[in-house]
Amino acid sequence: MAAAATLVATTLEGQVWETAVRAQVTELAIPVADRPNNVQITIDTENGTVSITVTMPATIAIGSTGALVAAPTPYLP
């Protein structure tokens, strides 16, 4: 399981981007044969936007009220 990160960005938007970059860098440290590709970051310089797509493994259950409850599970070393 990856260690918790101390973020330096001072806005929520910056923290989202920083978290995605850290997760992607952690994925890239895994040997190619076992490397997941759960984080994709696309920077559109023409429109001044950043697109982040994250897919996380999760445990899904039905809670006491009958609602679906999803809890992300670790996938990074």
N, CA, C, O and CB atoms as a CASP TS submission, in Angstrom:
PFRMAT TS
TARGET T0000
AUTHOR 0000-0000-0000
METHOD Language model
MODEL 1
PARENT N/A
ATOM      1  N   MET     1       0.847  -1.166   0.000  1.00  0.00           N
ATOM      2  CA  MET     1       0.000   0.000   0.000  1.00  0.00           C
ATOM      3  C   MET     1       0.896   1.234   0.000  1.00  0.00           C
ATOM      4  O   MET     1       1.865   1.307   0.757  1.00  0.00           O
ATOM      5  CB  MET     1      -0.966  -0.005   1.218  1.00  0.00           C
ATOM      6  N   ALA     2       0.573   2.185  -0.839  1.00  0.00           N
ATOM      7  CA  ALA     2       1.342   3.418  -0.923  1.00  0.00           C
ATOM      8  C   ALA     2       1.176   4.236   0.352  1.00  0.00           C
ATOM      9  O   ALA     2       0.122   4.221   0.987  1.00  0.00           O
ATOM     10  CB  ALA     2       0.913   4.239  -2.146  1.00  0.00           C
ATOM     11  N   ALA     3       2.232   4.945   0.709  1.00  0.00           N
ATOM     12  CA  ALA     3       2.188   5.784   1.905  1.00  0.00           C
ATOM     13  C   ALA     3       1.326   7.017   1.657  1.00  0.00           C
ATOM     14  O   ALA     3       1.180   7.468   0.521  1.00  0.00           O
ATOM     15  CB  ALA     3       3.610   6.202   2.328  1.00  0.00           C
ATOM     16  N   ALA     4       0.769   7.543   2.713  1.00  0.00           N
ATOM     17  CA  ALA     4       0.008   8.791   2.611  1.00  0.00           C
ATOM     18  C   ALA     4       0.945   9.899   2.167  1.00  0.00           C
ATOM     19  O   ALA     4       2.139   9.864   2.467  1.00  0.00           O
ATOM     20  CB  ALA     4      -0.674   9.153   3.966  1.00  0.00           C
ATOM     21  N   ALA     5       0.413  10.878   1.458  1.00  0.00           N
ATOM     22  CA  ALA     5       1.226  11.978   0.940  1.00  0.00           C
ATOM     23  C   ALA     5       0.892  13.267   1.660  1.00  0.00           C
ATOM     24  O   ALA     5      -0.263  13.510   2.010  1.00  0.00           O
ATOM     25  CB  ALA     5       1.018  12.147  -0.568  1.00  0.00           C
ATOM     26  N   THR     6       1.893  14.087   1.880  1.00  0.00           N
ATOM     27  CA  THR     6       1.683  15.438   2.383  1.00  0.00           C
ATOM     28  C   THR     6       1.641  16.344   1.163  1.00  0.00           C
ATOM     29  O   THR     6       2.634  16.480   0.448  1.00  0.00           O
ATOM     30  CB  THR     6       2.812  15.877   3.407  1.00  0.00           C
ATOM     31  N   LEU     7       0.504  16.956   0.930  1.00  0.00           N
ATOM     32  CA  LEU     7       0.327  17.777  -0.264  1.00  0.00           C
ATOM     33  C   LEU     7       0.792  19.198   0.001  1.00  0.00           C
ATOM     34  O   LEU     7       0.704  19.690   1.126  1.00  0.00           O
ATOM     35  CB  LEU     7      -1.141  17.771  -0.716  1.00  0.00           C
ATOM     36  N   VAL     8       1.294  19.861  -1.051  1.00  0.00           N
ATOM     37  CA  VAL     8       1.760  21.232  -0.909  1.00  0.00           C
ATOM     38  C   VAL     8       0.846  22.242  -1.599  1.00  0.00           C
ATOM     39  O   VAL     8       0.925  23.440  -1.327  1.00  0.00           O
ATOM     40  CB  VAL     8       3.154  21.353  -1.461  1.00  0.00           C
ATOM     41  N   ALA     9      -0.023  21.757  -2.493  1.00  0.00           N
ATOM     42  CA  ALA     9      -0.949  22.665  -3.180  1.00  0.00           C
ATOM     43  C   ALA     9      -1.885  23.307  -2.155  1.00  0.00           C
ATOM     44  O   ALA     9      -2.263  22.675  -1.168  1.00  0.00           O
ATOM     45  CB  ALA     9      -1.767  21.907  -4.274  1.00  0.00           C
ATOM     46  N   THR    10      -2.252  24.556  -2.395  1.00  0.00           N
ATOM     47  CA  THR    10      -3.090  25.281  -1.431  1.00  0.00           C
ATOM     48  C   THR    10      -4.557  25.368  -1.850  1.00  0.00           C
ATOM     49  O   THR    10      -5.366  25.953  -1.129  1.00  0.00           O
ATOM     50  CB  THR    10      -2.546  26.674  -1.234  1.00  0.00           C
ATOM     51  N   THR    11      -4.915  24.794  -3.008  1.00  0.00           N
ATOM     52  CA  THR    11      -6.311  24.782  -3.443  1.00  0.00           C
ATOM     53  C   THR    11      -6.749  23.336  -3.636  1.00  0.00           C
ATOM     54  O   THR    11      -5.917  22.451  -3.836  1.00  0.00           O
ATOM     55  CB  THR    11      -6.502  25.602  -4.760  1.00  0.00           C
ATOM     56  N   LEU    12      -8.036  23.102  -3.576  1.00  0.00           N
ATOM     57  CA  LEU    12      -8.560  21.752  -3.797  1.00  0.00           C
ATOM     58  C   LEU    12      -8.196  21.261  -5.194  1.00  0.00           C
ATOM     59  O   LEU    12      -7.816  20.104  -5.374  1.00  0.00           O
ATOM     60  CB  LEU    12     -10.091  21.726  -3.604  1.00  0.00           C
ATOM     61  N   GLU    13      -8.314  22.152  -6.186  1.00  0.00           N
ATOM     62  CA  GLU    13      -7.989  21.775  -7.564  1.00  0.00           C
ATOM     63  C   GLU    13      -6.518  21.364  -7.669  1.00  0.00           C
ATOM     64  O   GLU    13      -6.192  20.369  -8.316  1.00  0.00           O
ATOM     65  CB  GLU    13      -8.294  22.944  -8.535  1.00  0.00           C
ATOM     66  N   GLY    14      -5.653  22.119  -7.044  1.00  0.00           N
ATOM     67  CA  GLY    14      -4.234  21.788  -7.059  1.00  0.00           C
ATOM     68  C   GLY    14      -3.949  20.478  -6.349  1.00  0.00           C
ATOM     69  O   GLY    14      -3.094  19.705  -6.783  1.00  0.00           O
ATOM     70  N   GLN    15      -4.660  20.226  -5.259  1.00  0.00           N
ATOM     71  CA  GLN    15      -4.467  18.990  -4.512  1.00  0.00           C
ATOM     72  C   GLN    15      -4.941  17.778  -5.306  1.00  0.00           C
ATOM     73  O   GLN    15      -4.328  16.713  -5.240  1.00  0.00           O
ATOM     74  CB  GLN    15      -5.200  19.059  -3.180  1.00  0.00           C
ATOM     75  N   VAL    16      -6.032  17.936  -6.057  1.00  0.00           N
ATOM     76  CA  VAL    16      -6.506  16.835  -6.904  1.00  0.00           C
ATOM     77  C   VAL    16      -5.445  16.500  -7.937  1.00  0.00           C
ATOM     78  O   VAL    16      -5.105  15.332  -8.126  1.00  0.00           O
ATOM     79  CB  VAL    16      -7.847  17.200  -7.600  1.00  0.00           C
ATOM     80  N   TRP    17      -4.919  17.521  -8.608  1.00  0.00           N
ATOM     81  CA  TRP    17      -3.897  17.310  -9.625  1.00  0.00           C
ATOM     82  C   TRP    17      -2.637  16.708  -9.005  1.00  0.00           C
ATOM     83  O   TRP    17      -2.066  15.764  -9.552  1.00  0.00           O
ATOM     84  CB  TRP    17      -3.566  18.632 -10.335  1.00  0.00           C
ATOM     85  N   GLU    18      -2.203  17.248  -7.869  1.00  0.00           N
ATOM     86  CA  GLU    18      -1.015  16.748  -7.194  1.00  0.00           C
ATOM     87  C   GLU    18      -1.182  15.282  -6.786  1.00  0.00           C
ATOM     88  O   GLU    18      -0.256  14.486  -6.937  1.00  0.00           O
ATOM     89  CB  GLU    18      -0.707  17.603  -5.967  1.00  0.00           C
ATOM     90  N   THR    19      -2.347  14.930  -6.277  1.00  0.00           N
ATOM     91  CA  THR    19      -2.617  13.545  -5.887  1.00  0.00           C
ATOM     92  C   THR    19      -2.566  12.621  -7.098  1.00  0.00           C
ATOM     93  O   THR    19      -1.989  11.535  -7.027  1.00  0.00           O
ATOM     94  CB  THR    19      -3.985  13.437  -5.198  1.00  0.00           C
ATOM     95  N   ALA    20      -3.168  13.047  -8.210  1.00  0.00           N
ATOM     96  CA  ALA    20      -3.155  12.228  -9.426  1.00  0.00           C
ATOM     97  C   ALA    20      -1.736  12.026  -9.934  1.00  0.00           C
ATOM     98  O   ALA    20      -1.369  10.918 -10.326  1.00  0.00           O
ATOM     99  CB  ALA    20      -4.014  12.875 -10.518  1.00  0.00           C
ATOM    100  N   VAL    21      -0.939  13.082  -9.931  1.00  0.00           N
ATOM    101  CA  VAL    21       0.454  12.969 -10.393  1.00  0.00           C
ATOM    102  C   VAL    21       1.226  12.012  -9.492  1.00  0.00           C
ATOM    103  O   VAL    21       1.980  11.175  -9.988  1.00  0.00           O
ATOM    104  CB  VAL    21       1.145  14.362 -10.415  1.00  0.00           C
ATOM    105  N   ARG    22       1.050  12.120  -8.182  1.00  0.00           N
ATOM    106  CA  ARG    22       1.764  11.225  -7.254  1.00  0.00           C
ATOM    107  C   ARG    22       1.359   9.763  -7.469  1.00  0.00           C
ATOM    108  O   ARG    22       2.207   8.871  -7.446  1.00  0.00           O
ATOM    109  CB  ARG    22       1.485  11.635  -5.792  1.00  0.00           C
ATOM    110  N   ALA    23       0.061   9.523  -7.678  1.00  0.00           N
ATOM    111  CA  ALA    23      -0.391   8.149  -7.937  1.00  0.00           C
ATOM    112  C   ALA    23       0.186   7.637  -9.248  1.00  0.00           C
ATOM    113  O   ALA    23       0.608   6.483  -9.330  1.00  0.00           O
ATOM    114  CB  ALA    23      -1.932   8.077  -7.972  1.00  0.00           C
ATOM    115  N   GLN    24       0.208   8.484 -10.276  1.00  0.00           N
ATOM    116  CA  GLN    24       0.749   8.069 -11.565  1.00  0.00           C
ATOM    117  C   GLN    24       2.247   7.768 -11.463  1.00  0.00           C
ATOM    118  O   GLN    24       2.718   6.784 -12.034  1.00  0.00           O
ATOM    119  CB  GLN    24       0.497   9.155 -12.620  1.00  0.00           C
ATOM    120  N   VAL    25       2.991   8.598 -10.748  1.00  0.00           N
ATOM    121  CA  VAL    25       4.426   8.362 -10.561  1.00  0.00           C
ATOM    122  C   VAL    25       4.652   7.047  -9.807  1.00  0.00           C
ATOM    123  O   VAL    25       5.571   6.293 -10.130  1.00  0.00           O
ATOM    124  CB  VAL    25       5.079   9.546  -9.794  1.00  0.00           C
ATOM    125  N   THR    26       3.817   6.777  -8.809  1.00  0.00           N
ATOM    126  CA  THR    26       3.933   5.518  -8.061  1.00  0.00           C
ATOM    127  C   THR    26       3.658   4.332  -8.971  1.00  0.00           C
ATOM    128  O   THR    26       4.347   3.315  -8.888  1.00  0.00           O
ATOM    129  CB  THR    26       2.964   5.503  -6.863  1.00  0.00           C
ATOM    130  N   GLU    27       2.644   4.450  -9.850  1.00  0.00           N
ATOM    131  CA  GLU    27       2.375   3.380 -10.817  1.00  0.00           C
ATOM    132  C   GLU    27       3.584   3.153 -11.718  1.00  0.00           C
ATOM    133  O   GLU    27       3.948   2.009 -11.989  1.00  0.00           O
ATOM    134  CB  GLU    27       1.136   3.718 -11.668  1.00  0.00           C
ATOM    135  N   LEU    28       4.205   4.231 -12.182  1.00  0.00           N
ATOM    136  CA  LEU    28       5.335   4.115 -13.104  1.00  0.00           C
ATOM    137  C   LEU    28       6.555   3.475 -12.455  1.00  0.00           C
ATOM    138  O   LEU    28       7.441   2.993 -13.161  1.00  0.00           O
ATOM    139  CB  LEU    28       5.704   5.478 -13.640  1.00  0.00           C
ATOM    140  N   ALA    29       6.621   3.459 -11.127  1.00  0.00           N
ATOM    141  CA  ALA    29       7.731   2.825 -10.418  1.00  0.00           C
ATOM    142  C   ALA    29       7.584   1.303 -10.351  1.00  0.00           C
ATOM    143  O   ALA    29       8.520   0.600  -9.970  1.00  0.00           O
ATOM    144  CB  ALA    29       7.838   3.392  -9.012  1.00  0.00           C
ATOM    145  N   ILE    30       6.412   0.803 -10.722  1.00  0.00           N
ATOM    146  CA  ILE    30       6.151  -0.641 -10.702  1.00  0.00           C
ATOM    147  C   ILE    30       6.687  -1.235 -11.997  1.00  0.00           C
ATOM    148  O   ILE    30       6.515  -0.635 -13.057  1.00  0.00           O
ATOM    149  CB  ILE    30       4.616  -0.950 -10.532  1.00  0.00           C
ATOM    150  N   PRO    31       7.339  -2.410 -11.942  1.00  0.00           N
ATOM    151  CA  PRO    31       7.860  -3.025 -13.166  1.00  0.00           C
ATOM    152  C   PRO    31       6.774  -3.150 -14.247  1.00  0.00           C
ATOM    153  O   PRO    31       5.613  -3.429 -13.950  1.00  0.00           O
ATOM    154  CB  PRO    31       8.444  -4.410 -12.849  1.00  0.00           C
ATOM    155  N   VAL    32       7.173  -2.940 -15.484  1.00  0.00           N
ATOM    156  CA  VAL    32       6.233  -2.898 -16.611  1.00  0.00           C
ATOM    157  C   VAL    32       5.300  -4.107 -16.643  1.00  0.00           C
ATOM    158  O   VAL    32       4.110  -3.961 -16.922  1.00  0.00           O
ATOM    159  CB  VAL    32       6.998  -2.815 -17.919  1.00  0.00           C
ATOM    160  N   ALA    33       5.820  -5.282 -16.363  1.00  0.00           N
ATOM    161  CA  ALA    33       5.000  -6.499 -16.441  1.00  0.00           C
ATOM    162  C   ALA    33       3.836  -6.482 -15.456  1.00  0.00           C
ATOM    163  O   ALA    33       2.806  -7.108 -15.709  1.00  0.00           O
ATOM    164  CB  ALA    33       5.860  -7.723 -16.185  1.00  0.00           C
ATOM    165  N   ASP    34       3.985  -5.778 -14.342  1.00  0.00           N
ATOM    166  CA  ASP    34       2.954  -5.753 -13.297  1.00  0.00           C
ATOM    167  C   ASP    34       2.289  -4.386 -13.148  1.00  0.00           C
ATOM    168  O   ASP    34       1.422  -4.211 -12.292  1.00  0.00           O
ATOM    169  CB  ASP    34       3.557  -6.162 -11.973  1.00  0.00           C
ATOM    170  N   ARG    35       2.685  -3.424 -13.968  1.00  0.00           N
ATOM    171  CA  ARG    35       2.250  -2.032 -13.790  1.00  0.00           C
ATOM    172  C   ARG    35       0.776  -1.832 -14.120  1.00  0.00           C
ATOM    173  O   ARG    35       0.329  -2.185 -15.211  1.00  0.00           O
ATOM    174  CB  ARG    35       3.089  -1.114 -14.654  1.00  0.00           C
ATOM    175  N   PRO    36       0.022  -1.267 -13.180  1.00  0.00           N
ATOM    176  CA  PRO    36      -1.361  -0.890 -13.495  1.00  0.00           C
ATOM    177  C   PRO    36      -1.349   0.422 -14.287  1.00  0.00           C
ATOM    178  O   PRO    36      -0.342   1.131 -14.309  1.00  0.00           O
ATOM    179  CB  PRO    36      -2.219  -0.746 -12.185  1.00  0.00           C
ATOM    180  N   ASN    37      -2.445   0.731 -14.919  1.00  0.00           N
ATOM    181  CA  ASN    37      -2.580   2.005 -15.630  1.00  0.00           C
ATOM    182  C   ASN    37      -3.917   2.614 -15.209  1.00  0.00           C
ATOM    183  O   ASN    37      -4.809   2.829 -16.030  1.00  0.00           O
ATOM    184  CB  ASN    37      -2.498   1.812 -17.206  1.00  0.00           C
ATOM    185  N   ASN    38      -4.030   2.883 -13.925  1.00  0.00           N
ATOM    186  CA  ASN    38      -5.299   3.352 -13.371  1.00  0.00           C
ATOM    187  C   ASN    38      -5.434   4.861 -13.350  1.00  0.00           C
ATOM    188  O   ASN    38      -6.514   5.380 -13.068  1.00  0.00           O
ATOM    189  CB  ASN    38      -5.465   2.830 -11.988  1.00  0.00           C
ATOM    190  N   VAL    39      -4.345   5.580 -13.647  1.00  0.00           N
ATOM    191  CA  VAL    39      -4.378   7.046 -13.614  1.00  0.00           C
ATOM    192  C   VAL    39      -3.920   7.571 -14.970  1.00  0.00           C
ATOM    193  O   VAL    39      -2.818   7.265 -15.426  1.00  0.00           O
ATOM    194  CB  VAL    39      -3.476   7.613 -12.462  1.00  0.00           C
ATOM    195  N   GLN    40      -4.771   8.357 -15.604  1.00  0.00           N
ATOM    196  CA  GLN    40      -4.409   9.005 -16.860  1.00  0.00           C
ATOM    197  C   GLN    40      -4.598  10.508 -16.684  1.00  0.00           C
ATOM    198  O   GLN    40      -5.633  10.966 -16.200  1.00  0.00           O
ATOM    199  CB  GLN    40      -5.268   8.459 -18.059  1.00  0.00           C
ATOM    200  N   ILE    41      -3.580  11.266 -17.086  1.00  0.00           N
ATOM    201  CA  ILE    41      -3.630  12.721 -17.002  1.00  0.00           C
ATOM    202  C   ILE    41      -3.387  13.269 -18.403  1.00  0.00           C
ATOM    203  O   ILE    41      -2.384  12.949 -19.040  1.00  0.00           O
ATOM    204  CB  ILE    41      -2.575  13.280 -15.975  1.00  0.00           C
ATOM    205  N   THR    42      -4.316  14.099 -18.877  1.00  0.00           N
ATOM    206  CA  THR    42      -4.189  14.710 -20.196  1.00  0.00           C
ATOM    207  C   THR    42      -4.194  16.222 -20.020  1.00  0.00           C
ATOM    208  O   THR    42      -5.115  16.791 -19.434  1.00  0.00           O
ATOM    209  CB  THR    42      -5.337  14.249 -21.154  1.00  0.00           C
ATOM    210  N   ILE    43      -3.150  16.860 -20.538  1.00  0.00           N
ATOM    211  CA  ILE    43      -3.051  18.313 -20.448  1.00  0.00           C
ATOM    212  C   ILE    43      -3.359  18.897 -21.820  1.00  0.00           C
ATOM    213  O   ILE    43      -2.722  18.547 -22.813  1.00  0.00           O
ATOM    214  CB  ILE    43      -1.637  18.759 -19.950  1.00  0.00           C
ATOM    215  N   ASP    44      -4.333  19.782 -21.863  1.00  0.00           N
ATOM    216  CA  ASP    44      -4.745  20.445 -23.106  1.00  0.00           C
ATOM    217  C   ASP    44      -4.278  21.902 -23.018  1.00  0.00           C
ATOM    218  O   ASP    44      -4.952  22.752 -22.437  1.00  0.00           O
ATOM    219  CB  ASP    44      -6.321  20.353 -23.329  1.00  0.00           C
ATOM    220  N   THR    45      -3.105  22.168 -23.611  1.00  0.00           N
ATOM    221  CA  THR    45      -2.535  23.513 -23.521  1.00  0.00           C
ATOM    222  C   THR    45      -3.341  24.529 -24.322  1.00  0.00           C
ATOM    223  O   THR    45      -3.375  25.708 -23.967  1.00  0.00           O
ATOM    224  CB  THR    45      -1.096  23.503 -24.006  1.00  0.00           C
ATOM    225  N   GLU    46      -3.982  24.091 -25.385  1.00  0.00           N
ATOM    226  CA  GLU    46      -4.769  25.005 -26.214  1.00  0.00           C
ATOM    227  C   GLU    46      -5.955  25.582 -25.446  1.00  0.00           C
ATOM    228  O   GLU    46      -6.256  26.771 -25.550  1.00  0.00           O
ATOM    229  CB  GLU    46      -5.261  24.288 -27.467  1.00  0.00           C
ATOM    230  N   ASN    47      -6.626  24.724 -24.672  1.00  0.00           N
ATOM    231  CA  ASN    47      -7.798  25.157 -23.922  1.00  0.00           C
ATOM    232  C   ASN    47      -7.496  25.452 -22.451  1.00  0.00           C
ATOM    233  O   ASN    47      -8.376  25.895 -21.713  1.00  0.00           O
ATOM    234  CB  ASN    47      -8.871  24.107 -24.014  1.00  0.00           C
ATOM    235  N   GLY    48      -6.263  25.208 -22.028  1.00  0.00           N
ATOM    236  CA  GLY    48      -5.891  25.478 -20.648  1.00  0.00           C
ATOM    237  C   GLY    48      -6.604  24.596 -19.649  1.00  0.00           C
ATOM    238  O   GLY    48      -7.065  25.067 -18.610  1.00  0.00           O
ATOM    239  N   THR    49      -6.694  23.296 -19.969  1.00  0.00           N
ATOM    240  CA  THR    49      -7.371  22.367 -19.064  1.00  0.00           C
ATOM    241  C   THR    49      -6.507  21.136 -18.786  1.00  0.00           C
ATOM    242  O   THR    49      -5.595  20.801 -19.542  1.00  0.00           O
ATOM    243  CB  THR    49      -8.721  21.940 -19.653  1.00  0.00           C
ATOM    244  N   VAL    50      -6.824  20.491 -17.696  1.00  0.00           N
ATOM    245  CA  VAL    50      -6.211  19.217 -17.332  1.00  0.00           C
ATOM    246  C   VAL    50      -7.348  18.235 -17.108  1.00  0.00           C
ATOM    247  O   VAL    50      -8.296  18.526 -16.377  1.00  0.00           O
ATOM    248  CB  VAL    50      -5.290  19.344 -16.052  1.00  0.00           C
ATOM    249  N   SER    51      -7.249  17.062 -17.745  1.00  0.00           N
ATOM    250  CA  SER    51      -8.246  15.997 -17.572  1.00  0.00           C
ATOM    251  C   SER    51      -7.598  14.861 -16.798  1.00  0.00           C
ATOM    252  O   SER    51      -6.516  14.397 -17.158  1.00  0.00           O
ATOM    253  CB  SER    51      -8.797  15.492 -18.955  1.00  0.00           C
ATOM    254  N   ILE    52      -8.255  14.412 -15.738  1.00  0.00           N
ATOM    255  CA  ILE    52      -7.731  13.329 -14.911  1.00  0.00           C
ATOM    256  C   ILE    52      -8.768  12.213 -14.869  1.00  0.00           C
ATOM    257  O   ILE    52      -9.930  12.441 -14.535  1.00  0.00           O
ATOM    258  CB  ILE    52      -7.383  13.828 -13.470  1.00  0.00           C
ATOM    259  N   THR    53      -8.333  11.011 -15.212  1.00  0.00           N
ATOM    260  CA  THR    53      -9.192   9.831 -15.114  1.00  0.00           C
ATOM    261  C   THR    53      -8.523   8.847 -14.171  1.00  0.00           C
ATOM    262  O   THR    53      -7.363   8.481 -14.360  1.00  0.00           O
ATOM    263  CB  THR    53      -9.448   9.183 -16.521  1.00  0.00           C
ATOM    264  N   VAL    54      -9.260   8.423 -13.154  1.00  0.00           N
ATOM    265  CA  VAL    54      -8.716   7.483 -12.166  1.00  0.00           C
ATOM    266  C   VAL    54      -9.690   6.324 -12.020  1.00  0.00           C
ATOM    267  O   VAL    54     -10.891   6.528 -11.843  1.00  0.00           O
ATOM    268  CB  VAL    54      -8.467   8.182 -10.781  1.00  0.00           C
ATOM    269  N   THR    55      -9.168   5.115 -12.094  1.00  0.00           N
ATOM    270  CA  THR    55      -9.955   3.911 -11.850  1.00  0.00           C
ATOM    271  C   THR    55      -9.355   3.212 -10.638  1.00  0.00           C
ATOM    272  O   THR    55      -8.171   2.874 -10.637  1.00  0.00           O
ATOM    273  CB  THR    55      -9.975   2.963 -13.108  1.00  0.00           C
ATOM    274  N   MET    56     -10.156   2.996  -9.619  1.00  0.00           N
ATOM    275  CA  MET    56      -9.672   2.379  -8.381  1.00  0.00           C
ATOM    276  C   MET    56     -10.384   1.057  -8.124  1.00  0.00           C
ATOM    277  O   MET    56     -11.594   0.949  -8.320  1.00  0.00           O
ATOM    278  CB  MET    56      -9.874   3.330  -7.188  1.00  0.00           C
ATOM    279  N   PRO    57      -9.630   0.050  -7.683  1.00  0.00           N
ATOM    280  CA  PRO    57     -10.311  -1.158  -7.233  1.00  0.00           C
ATOM    281  C   PRO    57     -11.064  -0.833  -5.943  1.00  0.00           C
ATOM    282  O   PRO    57     -10.627   0.006  -5.155  1.00  0.00           O
ATOM    283  CB  PRO    57      -9.296  -2.335  -7.015  1.00  0.00           C
ATOM    284  N   ALA    58     -12.180  -1.493  -5.738  1.00  0.00           N
ATOM    285  CA  ALA    58     -12.993  -1.194  -4.561  1.00  0.00           C
ATOM    286  C   ALA    58     -13.723  -2.436  -4.086  1.00  0.00           C
ATOM    287  O   ALA    58     -13.957  -3.381  -4.839  1.00  0.00           O
ATOM    288  CB  ALA    58     -13.994  -0.077  -4.863  1.00  0.00           C
ATOM    289  N   THR    59     -14.073  -2.399  -2.818  1.00  0.00           N
ATOM    290  CA  THR    59     -14.960  -3.396  -2.244  1.00  0.00           C
ATOM    291  C   THR    59     -16.347  -2.761  -2.221  1.00  0.00           C
ATOM    292  O   THR    59     -16.519  -1.654  -1.711  1.00  0.00           O
ATOM    293  CB  THR    59     -14.488  -3.855  -0.797  1.00  0.00           C
ATOM    294  N   ILE    60     -17.322  -3.458  -2.767  1.00  0.00           N
ATOM    295  CA  ILE    60     -18.673  -2.912  -2.838  1.00  0.00           C
ATOM    296  C   ILE    60     -19.601  -3.810  -2.024  1.00  0.00           C
ATOM    297  O   ILE    60     -19.592  -5.034  -2.158  1.00  0.00           O
ATOM    298  CB  ILE    60     -19.161  -2.795  -4.319  1.00  0.00           C
ATOM    299  N   ALA    61     -20.393  -3.170  -1.185  1.00  0.00           N
ATOM    300  CA  ALA    61     -21.316  -3.923  -0.321  1.00  0.00           C
ATOM    301  C   ALA    61     -22.623  -3.147  -0.215  1.00  0.00           C
ATOM    302  O   ALA    61     -22.725  -2.001  -0.654  1.00  0.00           O
ATOM    303  CB  ALA    61     -20.696  -4.170   1.103  1.00  0.00           C
ATOM    304  N   ILE    62     -23.602  -3.790   0.369  1.00  0.00           N
ATOM    305  CA  ILE    62     -24.875  -3.132   0.647  1.00  0.00           C
ATOM    306  C   ILE    62     -24.880  -2.769   2.130  1.00  0.00           C
ATOM    307  O   ILE    62     -24.745  -3.634   2.996  1.00  0.00           O
ATOM    308  CB  ILE    62     -26.105  -4.053   0.270  1.00  0.00           C
ATOM    309  N   GLY    63     -25.038  -1.471   2.407  1.00  0.00           N
ATOM    310  CA  GLY    63     -25.010  -0.978   3.780  1.00  0.00           C
ATOM    311  C   GLY    63     -26.290  -1.296   4.531  1.00  0.00           C
ATOM    312  O   GLY    63     -27.221  -1.878   3.974  1.00  0.00           O
ATOM    313  N   SER    64     -26.331  -0.917   5.783  1.00  0.00           N
ATOM    314  CA  SER    64     -27.475  -1.213   6.652  1.00  0.00           C
ATOM    315  C   SER    64     -28.756  -0.527   6.192  1.00  0.00           C
ATOM    316  O   SER    64     -29.850  -0.978   6.534  1.00  0.00           O
ATOM    317  CB  SER    64     -27.164  -0.796   8.071  1.00  0.00           C
ATOM    318  N   THR    65     -28.642   0.556   5.422  1.00  0.00           N
ATOM    319  CA  THR    65     -29.824   1.248   4.914  1.00  0.00           C
ATOM    320  C   THR    65     -30.222   0.755   3.527  1.00  0.00           C
ATOM    321  O   THR    65     -31.187   1.248   2.944  1.00  0.00           O
ATOM    322  CB  THR    65     -29.575   2.745   4.875  1.00  0.00           C
ATOM    323  N   GLY    66     -29.483  -0.213   3.000  1.00  0.00           N
ATOM    324  CA  GLY    66     -29.776  -0.751   1.682  1.00  0.00           C
ATOM    325  C   GLY    66     -29.045  -0.035   0.561  1.00  0.00           C
ATOM    326  O   GLY    66     -29.186  -0.410  -0.603  1.00  0.00           O
ATOM    327  N   ALA    67     -28.264   0.992   0.889  1.00  0.00           N
ATOM    328  CA  ALA    67     -27.509   1.731  -0.127  1.00  0.00           C
ATOM    329  C   ALA    67     -26.197   1.009  -0.437  1.00  0.00           C
ATOM    330  O   ALA    67     -25.624   0.334   0.418  1.00  0.00           O
ATOM    331  CB  ALA    67     -27.228   3.182   0.345  1.00  0.00           C
ATOM    332  N   LEU    68     -25.737   1.166  -1.674  1.00  0.00           N
ATOM    333  CA  LEU    68     -24.434   0.619  -2.032  1.00  0.00           C
ATOM    334  C   LEU    68     -23.342   1.422  -1.352  1.00  0.00           C
ATOM    335  O   LEU    68     -23.383   2.652  -1.327  1.00  0.00           O
ATOM    336  CB  LEU    68     -24.236   0.619  -3.561  1.00  0.00           C
ATOM    337  N   VAL    69     -22.367   0.717  -0.802  1.00  0.00           N
ATOM    338  CA  VAL    69     -21.232   1.352  -0.144  1.00  0.00           C
ATOM    339  C   VAL    69     -19.978   0.846  -0.845  1.00  0.00           C
ATOM    340  O   VAL    69     -19.722  -0.357  -0.890  1.00  0.00           O
ATOM    341  CB  VAL    69     -21.200   1.041   1.407  1.00  0.00           C
ATOM    342  N   ALA    70     -19.199   1.779  -1.394  1.00  0.00           N
ATOM    343  CA  ALA    70     -17.953   1.415  -2.068  1.00  0.00           C
ATOM    344  C   ALA    70     -16.788   1.960  -1.251  1.00  0.00           C
ATOM    345  O   ALA    70     -16.801   3.115  -0.826  1.00  0.00           O
ATOM    346  CB  ALA    70     -17.916   1.965  -3.535  1.00  0.00           C
ATOM    347  N   ALA    71     -15.792   1.126  -1.039  1.00  0.00           N
ATOM    348  CA  ALA    71     -14.589   1.533  -0.311  1.00  0.00           C
ATOM    349  C   ALA    71     -13.373   1.181  -1.157  1.00  0.00           C
ATOM    350  O   ALA    71     -13.146   0.004  -1.438  1.00  0.00           O
ATOM    351  CB  ALA    71     -14.513   0.846   1.094  1.00  0.00           C
ATOM    352  N   PRO    72     -12.586   2.172  -1.569  1.00  0.00           N
ATOM    353  CA  PRO    72     -11.394   1.879  -2.368  1.00  0.00           C
ATOM    354  C   PRO    72     -10.472   0.919  -1.630  1.00  0.00           C
ATOM    355  O   PRO    72     -10.335   0.990  -0.409  1.00  0.00           O
ATOM    356  CB  PRO    72     -10.644   3.174  -2.711  1.00  0.00           C
ATOM    357  N   THR    73      -9.844   0.025  -2.377  1.00  0.00           N
ATOM    358  CA  THR    73      -8.870  -0.911  -1.790  1.00  0.00           C
ATOM    359  C   THR    73      -7.497  -0.603  -2.351  1.00  0.00           C
ATOM    360  O   THR    73      -7.377  -0.184  -3.502  1.00  0.00           O
ATOM    361  CB  THR    73      -9.260  -2.397  -2.076  1.00  0.00           C
ATOM    362  N   PRO    74      -6.450  -0.806  -1.545  1.00  0.00           N
ATOM    363  CA  PRO    74      -5.090  -0.501  -1.996  1.00  0.00           C
ATOM    364  C   PRO    74      -4.705  -1.330  -3.236  1.00  0.00           C
ATOM    365  O   PRO    74      -5.054  -2.505  -3.351  1.00  0.00           O
ATOM    366  CB  PRO    74      -4.087  -0.759  -0.858  1.00  0.00           C
ATOM    367  N   TYR    75      -3.985  -0.686  -4.144  1.00  0.00           N
ATOM    368  CA  TYR    75      -3.462  -1.411  -5.298  1.00  0.00           C
ATOM    369  C   TYR    75      -2.008  -1.029  -5.574  1.00  0.00           C
ATOM    370  O   TYR    75      -1.345  -1.658  -6.398  1.00  0.00           O
ATOM    371  CB  TYR    75      -4.323  -1.135  -6.535  1.00  0.00           C
ATOM    372  N   LEU    76      -1.522  -0.015  -4.894  1.00  0.00           N
ATOM    373  CA  LEU    76      -0.135   0.423  -5.078  1.00  0.00           C
ATOM    374  C   LEU    76       0.730  -0.110  -3.948  1.00  0.00           C
ATOM    375  O   LEU    76       0.273  -0.211  -2.809  1.00  0.00           O
ATOM    376  CB  LEU    76      -0.046   1.966  -5.142  1.00  0.00           C
ATOM    377  N   PRO    77       1.978  -0.453  -4.254  1.00  0.00           N
ATOM    378  CA  PRO    77       2.868  -0.966  -3.203  1.00  0.00           C
ATOM    379  C   PRO    77       3.302   0.122  -2.241  1.00  0.00           C
ATOM    380  O   PRO    77       4.051  -0.147  -1.302  1.00  0.00           O
ATOM    381  CB  PRO    77       4.093  -1.612  -3.820  1.00  0.00           C
TER
END
